C-alpha cells in the first residue's frame, strides 16, 4: 500500500497522534471537544483493551466544517 492510498482511504483508522497532526489540536482539546459533542467520537479498537482511534473520513469532515465556518 502506498502513501496516497493511505491518505485517501476513508475507512482508515487514525490514532491520536495522527488526529493531532491533521487538526493541529492538543490531546486535551481533542478529548474536550469530543466530550462536548463538537468533535467525532473515537471508537474502541480492541474489545478488551484501551486502544482508541478515529475514522479518517469523520476527522476530515470535521476539518472541512471548520474551514467553512
N, CA, C and O atoms as a GROMACS GRO file, in nm:
protein
  276
    1UNK      N    1   0.086  -0.118   0.000
    1UNK     CA    2   0.000   0.000   0.000
    1UNK      C    3   0.090   0.124   0.000
    1UNK      O    4   0.184   0.133   0.079
    2UNK      N    5   0.061   0.218  -0.088
    2UNK     CA    6   0.144   0.339  -0.093
    2UNK      C    7   0.082   0.452  -0.012
    2UNK      O    8  -0.031   0.441   0.035
    3UNK      N    9   0.155   0.560   0.003
    3UNK     CA   10   0.112   0.672   0.086
    3UNK      C   11  -0.018   0.734   0.036
    3UNK      O   12  -0.105   0.768   0.116
    4UNK      N   13  -0.033   0.750  -0.096
    4UNK     CA   14  -0.155   0.811  -0.150
    4UNK      C   15  -0.279   0.731  -0.114
    4UNK      O   16  -0.382   0.789  -0.081
    5UNK      N   17  -0.271   0.599  -0.120
    5UNK     CA   18  -0.389   0.519  -0.087
    5UNK      C   19  -0.419   0.529   0.063
    5UNK      O   20  -0.536   0.523   0.103
    6UNK      N   21  -0.316   0.543   0.145
    6UNK     CA   22  -0.339   0.560   0.289
    6UNK      C   23  -0.409   0.692   0.318
    6UNK      O   24  -0.497   0.699   0.404
    7UNK      N   25  -0.370   0.796   0.248
    7UNK     CA   26  -0.426   0.928   0.273
    7UNK      C   27  -0.568   0.943   0.222
    7UNK      O   28  -0.642   1.028   0.271
    8UNK      N   29  -0.609   0.862   0.125
    8UNK     CA   30  -0.742   0.877   0.069
    8UNK      C   31  -0.837   0.766   0.112
    8UNK      O   32  -0.953   0.767   0.070
    9UNK      N   33  -0.793   0.673   0.193
    9UNK     CA   34  -0.877   0.563   0.237
    9UNK      C   35  -0.971   0.609   0.347
    9UNK      O   36  -0.927   0.631   0.460
   10UNK      N   37  -1.100   0.625   0.316
   10UNK     CA   38  -1.196   0.679   0.411
   10UNK      C   39  -1.223   0.585   0.528
   10UNK      O   40  -1.274   0.629   0.631
   11UNK      N   41  -1.190   0.458   0.516
   11UNK     CA   42  -1.211   0.362   0.624
   11UNK      C   43  -1.090   0.352   0.718
   11UNK      O   44  -1.093   0.277   0.815
   12UNK      N   45  -0.988   0.426   0.689
   12UNK     CA   46  -0.866   0.421   0.770
   12UNK      C   47  -0.894   0.471   0.911
   12UNK      O   48  -0.971   0.565   0.930
   13UNK      N   49  -0.833   0.408   1.008
   13UNK     CA   50  -0.846   0.449   1.147
   13UNK      C   51  -0.721   0.529   1.186
   13UNK      O   52  -0.608   0.486   1.162
   14UNK      N   53  -0.744   0.644   1.245
   14UNK     CA   54  -0.635   0.731   1.288
   14UNK      C   55  -0.615   0.717   1.437
   14UNK      O   56  -0.711   0.711   1.514
   15UNK      N   57  -0.492   0.712   1.479
   15UNK     CA   58  -0.461   0.716   1.621
   15UNK      C   59  -0.448   0.863   1.663
   15UNK      O   60  -0.446   0.952   1.578
   16UNK      N   61  -0.439   0.888   1.791
   16UNK     CA   62  -0.440   1.024   1.845
   16UNK      C   63  -0.332   1.112   1.782
   16UNK      O   64  -0.359   1.227   1.747
   17UNK      N   65  -0.212   1.061   1.768
   17UNK     CA   66  -0.104   1.143   1.711
   17UNK      C   67  -0.136   1.186   1.568
   17UNK      O   68  -0.104   1.298   1.528
   18UNK      N   69  -0.201   1.097   1.490
   18UNK     CA   70  -0.241   1.132   1.354
   18UNK      C   71  -0.349   1.241   1.356
   18UNK      O   72  -0.346   1.334   1.276
   19UNK      N   73  -0.443   1.228   1.448
   19UNK     CA   74  -0.550   1.328   1.462
   19UNK      C   75  -0.491   1.463   1.500
   19UNK      O   76  -0.530   1.566   1.446
   20UNK      N   77  -0.396   1.462   1.592
   20UNK     CA   78  -0.330   1.586   1.633
   20UNK      C   79  -0.256   1.649   1.516
   20UNK      O   80  -0.260   1.771   1.499
   21UNK      N   81  -0.188   1.569   1.437
   21UNK     CA   82  -0.115   1.621   1.321
   21UNK      C   83  -0.210   1.683   1.220
   21UNK      O   84  -0.183   1.792   1.168
   22UNK      N   85  -0.319   1.615   1.192
   22UNK     CA   86  -0.414   1.666   1.092
   22UNK      C   87  -0.488   1.791   1.138
   22UNK      O   88  -0.511   1.882   1.059
   23UNK      N   89  -0.524   1.796   1.266
   23UNK     CA   90  -0.607   1.906   1.315
   23UNK      C   91  -0.529   2.020   1.378
   23UNK      O   92  -0.577   2.134   1.381
   24UNK      N   93  -0.410   1.991   1.428
   24UNK     CA   94  -0.333   2.093   1.499
   24UNK      C   95  -0.380   2.109   1.643
   24UNK      O   96  -0.336   2.201   1.712
   25UNK      N   97  -0.469   2.020   1.689
   25UNK     CA   98  -0.522   2.028   1.825
   25UNK      C   99  -0.435   1.948   1.922
   25UNK      O  100  -0.369   1.851   1.884
   26UNK      N  101  -0.436   1.990   2.047
   26UNK     CA  102  -0.368   1.914   2.151
   26UNK      C  103  -0.453   1.795   2.192
   26UNK      O  104  -0.571   1.787   2.158
   27UNK      N  105  -0.392   1.703   2.263
   27UNK     CA  106  -0.463   1.585   2.313
   27UNK      C  107  -0.582   1.628   2.399
   27UNK      O  108  -0.693   1.577   2.384
   28UNK      N  109  -0.557   1.723   2.489
   28UNK     CA  110  -0.662   1.770   2.579
   28UNK      C  111  -0.778   1.831   2.501
   28UNK      O  112  -0.894   1.806   2.533
   29UNK      N  113  -0.748   1.910   2.400
   29UNK     CA  114  -0.852   1.976   2.322
   29UNK      C  115  -0.934   1.874   2.243
   29UNK      O  116  -1.056   1.889   2.232
   30UNK      N  117  -0.870   1.773   2.188
   30UNK     CA  118  -0.943   1.668   2.115
   30UNK      C  119  -1.046   1.605   2.206
   30UNK      O  120  -1.163   1.592   2.170
   31UNK      N  121  -1.002   1.564   2.326
   31UNK     CA  122  -1.094   1.497   2.419
   31UNK      C  123  -1.198   1.594   2.475
   31UNK      O  124  -1.312   1.554   2.501
   32UNK      N  125  -1.160   1.718   2.494
   32UNK     CA  126  -1.253   1.821   2.542
   32UNK      C  127  -1.366   1.842   2.440
   32UNK      O  128  -1.484   1.840   2.476
   33UNK      N  129  -1.328   1.863   2.315
   33UNK     CA  130  -1.429   1.883   2.210
   33UNK      C  131  -1.515   1.759   2.191
   33UNK      O  132  -1.635   1.769   2.168
   34UNK      N  133  -1.453   1.643   2.201
   34UNK     CA  134  -1.526   1.517   2.187
   34UNK      C  135  -1.631   1.505   2.297
   34UNK      O  136  -1.744   1.464   2.271
   35UNK      N  137  -1.595   1.540   2.420
   35UNK     CA  138  -1.690   1.528   2.531
   35UNK      C  139  -1.806   1.626   2.518
   35UNK      O  140  -1.914   1.601   2.570
   36UNK      N  141  -1.784   1.738   2.447
   36UNK     CA  142  -1.890   1.837   2.423
   36UNK      C  143  -1.972   1.803   2.299
   36UNK      O  144  -2.069   1.872   2.268
   37UNK      N  145  -1.934   1.697   2.228
   37UNK     CA  146  -2.003   1.660   2.105
   37UNK      C  147  -1.966   1.746   1.986
   37UNK      O  148  -2.039   1.751   1.887
   38UNK      N  149  -1.852   1.813   1.995
   38UNK     CA  150  -1.807   1.903   1.888
   38UNK      C  151  -1.696   1.844   1.803
   38UNK      O  152  -1.643   1.910   1.714
   39UNK      N  153  -1.660   1.720   1.831
   39UNK     CA  154  -1.557   1.650   1.755
   39UNK      C  155  -1.601   1.505   1.741
   39UNK      O  156  -1.669   1.453   1.830
   40UNK      N  157  -1.564   1.439   1.632
   40UNK     CA  158  -1.606   1.300   1.613
   40UNK      C  159  -1.568   1.211   1.732
   40UNK      O  160  -1.462   1.228   1.792
   41UNK      N  161  -1.654   1.118   1.762
   41UNK     CA  162  -1.629   1.023   1.871
   41UNK      C  163  -1.525   0.920   1.829
   41UNK      O  164  -1.524   0.873   1.715
   42UNK      N  165  -1.440   0.887   1.921
   42UNK     CA  166  -1.342   0.782   1.896
   42UNK      C  167  -1.412   0.646   1.905
   42UNK      O  168  -1.519   0.633   1.963
   43UNK      N  169  -1.348   0.548   1.846
   43UNK     CA  170  -1.402   0.413   1.851
   43UNK      C  171  -1.300   0.322   1.920
   43UNK      O  172  -1.179   0.340   1.906
   44UNK      N  173  -1.351   0.226   1.992
   44UNK     CA  174  -1.265   0.131   2.061
   44UNK      C  175  -1.213   0.031   1.959
   44UNK      O  176  -1.291  -0.029   1.884
   45UNK      N  177  -1.082   0.012   1.954
   45UNK     CA  178  -1.021  -0.075   1.854
   45UNK      C  179  -1.011  -0.220   1.899
   45UNK      O  180  -1.013  -0.311   1.816
   46UNK      N  181  -1.002  -0.241   2.028
   46UNK     CA  182  -0.990  -0.376   2.083
   46UNK      C  183  -1.092  -0.390   2.195
   46UNK      O  184  -1.097  -0.306   2.285
   47UNK      N  185  -1.170  -0.495   2.190
   47UNK     CA  186  -1.277  -0.515   2.287
   47UNK      C  187  -1.227  -0.508   2.431
   47UNK      O  188  -1.289  -0.443   2.515
   48UNK      N  189  -1.118  -0.576   2.460
   48UNK     CA  190  -1.071  -0.584   2.598
   48UNK      C  191  -0.955  -0.488   2.628
   48UNK      O  192  -0.892  -0.500   2.734
   49UNK      N  193  -0.926  -0.395   2.537
   49UNK     CA  194  -0.813  -0.306   2.556
   49UNK      C  195  -0.855  -0.161   2.565
   49UNK      O  196  -0.974  -0.129   2.568
   50UNK      N  197  -0.756  -0.074   2.569
   50UNK     CA  198  -0.783   0.069   2.578
   50UNK      C  199  -0.756   0.143   2.447
   50UNK      O  200  -0.776   0.264   2.440
   51UNK      N  201  -0.710   0.073   2.345
   51UNK     CA  202  -0.674   0.137   2.218
   51UNK      C  203  -0.796   0.202   2.154
   51UNK      O  204  -0.901   0.138   2.137
   52UNK      N  205  -0.781   0.328   2.119
   52UNK     CA  206  -0.889   0.404   2.056
   52UNK      C  207  -0.840   0.464   1.925
   52UNK      O  208  -0.719   0.480   1.904
   53UNK      N  209  -0.932   0.496   1.838
   53UNK     CA  210  -0.897   0.560   1.712
   53UNK      C  211  -1.016   0.636   1.658
   53UNK      O  212  -1.127   0.625   1.710
   54UNK      N  213  -0.992   0.712   1.554
   54UNK     CA  214  -1.097   0.790   1.489
   54UNK      C  215  -1.100   0.752   1.343
   54UNK      O  216  -0.996   0.725   1.282
   55UNK      N  217  -1.218   0.750   1.286
   55UNK     CA  218  -1.230   0.719   1.144
   55UNK      C  219  -1.182   0.840   1.064
   55UNK      O  220  -1.224   0.954   1.088
   56UNK      N  221  -1.095   0.814   0.970
   56UNK     CA  222  -1.033   0.920   0.888
   56UNK      C  223  -1.138   1.013   0.828
   56UNK      O  224  -1.124   1.135   0.836
   57UNK      N  225  -1.241   0.956   0.767
   57UNK     CA  226  -1.342   1.039   0.700
   57UNK      C  227  -1.414   1.131   0.797
   57UNK      O  228  -1.450   1.243   0.761
   58UNK      N  229  -1.437   1.086   0.921
   58UNK     CA  230  -1.502   1.171   1.021
   58UNK      C  231  -1.415   1.291   1.057
   58UNK      O  232  -1.465   1.403   1.072
   59UNK      N  233  -1.286   1.266   1.071
   59UNK     CA  234  -1.193   1.375   1.106
   59UNK      C  235  -1.182   1.474   0.990
   59UNK      O  236  -1.182   1.595   1.012
   60UNK      N  237  -1.173   1.424   0.869
   60UNK     CA  238  -1.165   1.511   0.751
   60UNK      C  239  -1.293   1.594   0.737
   60UNK      O  240  -1.286   1.713   0.705
   61UNK      N  241  -1.408   1.532   0.760
   61UNK     CA  242  -1.535   1.606   0.755
   61UNK      C  243  -1.537   1.716   0.860
   61UNK      O  244  -1.586   1.826   0.834
   62UNK      N  245  -1.485   1.687   0.979
   62UNK     CA  246  -1.480   1.788   1.085
   62UNK      C  247  -1.389   1.903   1.043
   62UNK      O  248  -1.424   2.020   1.064
   63UNK      N  249  -1.274   1.872   0.985
   63UNK     CA  250  -1.182   1.977   0.938
   63UNK      C  251  -1.251   2.062   0.831
   63UNK      O  252  -1.242   2.184   0.834
   64UNK      N  253  -1.319   1.998   0.737
   64UNK     CA  254  -1.391   2.071   0.633
   64UNK      C  255  -1.496   2.163   0.692
   64UNK      O  256  -1.515   2.275   0.644
   65UNK      N  257  -1.566   2.118   0.796
   65UNK     CA  258  -1.669   2.201   0.859
   65UNK      C  259  -1.606   2.323   0.928
   65UNK      O  260  -1.668   2.428   0.935
   66UNK      N  261  -1.485   2.308   0.979
   66UNK     CA  262  -1.415   2.420   1.043
   66UNK      C  263  -1.373   2.522   0.939
   66UNK      O  264  -1.378   2.643   0.964
   67UNK      N  265  -1.331   2.474   0.822
   67UNK     CA  266  -1.287   2.565   0.716
   67UNK      C  267  -1.406   2.648   0.666
   67UNK      O  268  -1.390   2.766   0.634
   68UNK      N  269  -1.522   2.586   0.658
   68UNK     CA  270  -1.641   2.654   0.608
   68UNK      C  271  -1.702   2.749   0.713
   68UNK      O  272  -1.777   2.839   0.678
   69UNK      N  273  -1.670   2.728   0.841
   69UNK     CA  274  -1.730   2.811   0.948
   69UNK      C  275  -1.676   2.950   0.951
   69UNK      O  276  -1.715   3.031   1.035
   0.00000   0.00000   0.00000
